[in-house]
């Protein structure tokens, strides 16, 4: 029988662990960890993600602050806010929710964040340290995937991990993490993308297949080996008139046909998504402990 890898349950267990540690930090006389999120504009997906991050902070006992800016904000104004947060000693970590409006250079904003407060793990300093296996803030989604596999007893050492998608947010950092000689990694990694010919031939060789390309239902049953582990990172909003909000979330995997062939698979929603948010909590706690010398 195929195992459904429950990201909600796994993330809930981790948040409970973080809450206990946070309570101990506060009891010792330290301030609770403080996470700030900057939300530019009113994108529905971003609104949902940030709301979920605020809720996670509450569960973990963190202080959270949401800074809203209109999508007409200038790049200079946004960079000024980033600079202010860099200098604010009460802020342990902060994120600028992506995507940003087209007139703003996202990379310039990411690079302006103090790496010691970059709890999203996007700054080149953290990305570079991650690539060579040094301590850093790992990118939240790849970190969540590694933790999800580890906590659900999925062996990665010596396995062939195929990642479909080479984004800076998921594909590239996950490849770097999975090939490290470390617990929950130590895998042989192949990365496929839009210019890869005969992708199905490669994906069929995967012990663990990670779909992270943002194309609903791209991975079909003929692309998956019997007994493989499937990690679906996709979260595309697909119109659905039968749903109250008029849409449903669709993963990059054709779940109905692929699941029967797998030994384990993550659902959408309820798989990788909750782990991304809890990874942000892990990074924020680490940032707070470092700043307090704990």
N, C-alpha and C positions, 0 to 999 in steps of 0.2 A: 504493500500500500504506500502511496506517495505521502511523504511527510510535508505538511504545510508549515513553513518556517514563520512563526508568529512574531512579527516585529513589535506589535503592540505589547504583548506579554513580556518580551525580552526587555524592551525599553522601560516598562513599568518597574521591573525588578531593579534595573540600574538606577532609575530615579529614586527608588526607595533607599538604595545604598547611599546615593549622593545626599539625600535629605538627612540621613542619620549622621553622616560626616559633617554636614553643614551645621546641624544642631550642636555638635561637639565644638565646632569652631566658635560659634556664637556664645556657647556656655563658657568658653575659655576667655571671653571678653573681647573677641575680635568682631569686626563688622561682617555682616553677611556678604557673600559675593554679589557684585553689582554688574549686571549686563545691560547695555544700552543698544537699542536697535534704531537705525535711521531708515524710515520708509518714505520713499519719494514717489508721489503720485498715488493713484488709486487702482492699480492693477489687482484684479480679483484674486489671482493666485498668490501674489505677494502678500495681500491683506490676510489671507488664510494662513500662510506660513508664519507670518509675524505673530498673529494671534495665538497660534499653537506654541510658539516659542515663549510668549509671555505666560501662557498657562503652565508650561513646563517649569518656568522659573518659580512660579507660585508653589508647585508641588515640591520642588527641590529646596525651598526655603530661601531662594535668592531674592534680592531686590532687582527690579527691572524698570527700565525707563524707555518709553517709546517716543521718539522724536519724529513728527510728521512734517514733511515738506512738500509743497505743491510741485507738479511736474514741470512747472515753468521756472523752477529755481535754476540759478546760473551755476556753472561749474565752480566759479570762484566762491559763491556762497556755500556750496556743499563742502568744498575743501576747507573753508574757514571753520565749519562745524566739526569736521574731522580733526583739525588742528586743536580746537578747543577741547575735544574729548581726549586727545592724546595727552594734554596737559592737566587734565582733571584727575587728581589723586583719588577721588572717590569712585572712579570708574575702573573696574578690573579688566573688562573686555567689552568690545563693541563690534557691531556688524553694520554694514551698509547693504541693505537688501537689494539683490540684483534680480532682474535687469533694471538698468537705469534708463531714463529718456535718451533718445538718440543724440541729442546735442551735448551730452556729457560723456567724456572719455572715461569709461569704466576702469581701465588699467591705471590711469593717473590717480583715480580715487583710491583704488586698492593699494597702490604703492605709497600713498600718503599716510596710510594707517601705521601706527607704531607696531612693529612686529610682535612686541611683548603684549599687545592688547588685541592682536589679530586672531580672535578665537574662531573665525571661519577658516583659518588656515590657507588664505589665498595670497598673502604677501610673498613676493619672490624669495625673501629670506627663509620663510617657513617652508616653501615649496622646495627650495634648494637643500635645506637641511633634511627634509623628508626623503629626498632622492638618494642621499648618501647615508641614511640611517642614523642621523643625529637627533637628539631630543628636540622637539618642536611642537607646534600646534598642527596636528594633521587636519587635512581637509575633511569637513564633517561627514559628507556622504561616504567616501571611501573608508573612513575610520569606522563608520557605522556598519558597513558591509563586513569588514574584517571582524568586528566584535560580534555581529550577528552570527556569522559562521562559527566562530570560536565557542560562543555560549550555547550553540545548538549542536555541538559535537560533530561538526563537519570538518574532516581532516583536510588540510591544505598542503602539508609538507610533501613534496615529491609529486604533487598532482599537476595536471595541465589545466591552467586557468586561461580561458579565452574571453577577452573583453571586446565587445562590439561597441565601438565609440571611443573617440580620442579627445574628448573635451578636457579643458583645463580644470574643470570642476570635479569630474568623475574619472574618465578613462585614464588619463595620464598619471594622476596621483595614485589611483588604485594600482596601476601596473607597478609603480615604484614601490608601493607598500608590500604588494604580494610577493615580490621577488627578493625582499630582504631576508636575511638569515635570522629569523625571529619566530616566536610563537605566533600561530595564526597566519603564517606566511610561508616562506621557503618553497614557493611554487615555481614551476616553469610557466612563463607568461607569454601569451601571444595577443597582440592588439590588432583588431581588424577595423576598417573604416570604409568610407564611401569609395575609395579608390582600390580596395582589395578585391581582386578577381576571385570568383568561386568561393565566396564566403562560406557557403553551406559545407563545403568539403573540410574547411578548417573547424567550423563550429561543431561538426560531428566528432571531432577528436577530443573535445573538451570533457574533462572530468567535472569541472565547474565552469558554467557558462554565464557570463554577466552581460546583460543587455542594457546598454546605456547610450542609445542614439536618438531617442525622442521620436520614434516612428511607431505608432500603435500597431500591435500585432505583427511586427516584422519577423520575429522568430517563430517559425512554424514547426510542426512535428518532424518534418523531413530534415530539419537542420539540427536535430538533437539526438545524441546517442542514448540508447537505453541505459537507465540507471544514473544519468547525469544529475548534477545539482544545478538548479537554475536560479539566478538572482536577477530579478526584474527591477530595474531602476526607473523605468518610464513612468511618467505621470502626466499624460496629455489629456486635456479636457476635450471630450468628444460630445457633440450635441446629442441629447437623448430626451425626447419630449415626455417620456414616462417618468422621469425623475423630477422631484420638486424644484430643483434649481435649474432644470433644463439641460443638464449635462451630467456625464459620468466620467470618472477617471479611468483611463485606459493605459495599461502597461505596454511595453515593447514586445511582450510575449503573447502569443495566442494561447491563453491559459487553458481553455477547454480541450484543445487537441494536444498540447504539449504536456500538461500535468500527468496524464496517465503513463507517459514514458519515463518520468523522472523518479529518482529516489527521494528528492526533496525540491521544493520550489517556494519562492516568496510570492505572496499575493499582492495585488494592487487594488485598492489601498490596503494598508496594514502590514506591509513588509518592510521595505527599506526606509520609507518616509519617517516613521517614528524614530528609527535609529539615527537618522540624520540630525533630528532635533536633540536627541539625548547626547549625541556626540558634542554638540555645542555646549551642553551643560557640563560635560566632562572637561572640556577645554576651559570653560569659565571658572570652574572650581580649581583647576590647576593654576590658572592665572592668579586667582585670589590667594591661593596658598603661597605662591612664589612671592607675591607682593607683600605678604604679611610675614614672610620668613618662616612659614610653617613646614 
